Amino acid sequence: MKHIIVIVSIIALYNTAFSQQYYLGIETGYGISSSNIEIDWDGSTITPLADNCGRAGFTGKLIFDNNFGISSGLNYLLLQLPDKFQNTDLSEISGFNEPSYLQSRHHYLNIPILLSYTIDYFRLESGFYYSLLLAQNADAYARKSDVGFKLKLNFNIYKGFYFYQETSFGIINMVYVENMNKKNYYVMLGVGYNLKFG
């Protein structure tokens, strides 16, 4: 019985290895980035604001005949994450209760690893990403890397061209600030082109 299971498994792996399609492509997108913030500062508040973000890069996809697939890529990612800070304990002192705006502009090298499933013209992708910080202009400096979840819906338009919507949630604290937890978040729309190789 064990030999039969091994033989069937080898045949299944052999068929899978030769029943797949390879794609290389490019993508670009534009959206809105913000933060999820938790703080424990008595008498102070921080409100995350939103600003624009963008992404451009290369993708690689492997799609099996059963419509499942895996994809990855190499992207340049710009996130802008402004915040509004206000000290409410000093509200009775003139000038001290005025809000100040903290700017954060981060440039990343972004690498996603996504599993996918295709239904007709639609492909749903989900998985993780890793981002390496290349440069930043920020009032509160960010950590050198970010990790999070990514969810993406693709719609095939015509001969390799497609439209996508992407949502990304960071899962690690991005700042070296005591009693503060700040995680990246963005929503993006974009277009891409796939070139089929197999």
Secondary structure, 3 states (H helix, E strand, C coil): CHHHHHHHHHHHHHHHHCCEEEEEEEEEEEEEEEEEEEECCCCEEEEECCEEEEEEEEEEEEEECCCEEEEEEEEEEEEECCEEEEEHHHCCCCCCCCCEEECEEEEEEEEEEEEEEEECCEEEEEEEEEEEEEEEEECCCECCEEEEEEEEEEEEEECCEEEEEEEEEECCCCECCCCEEEEEEEEEEEEEEEEECC
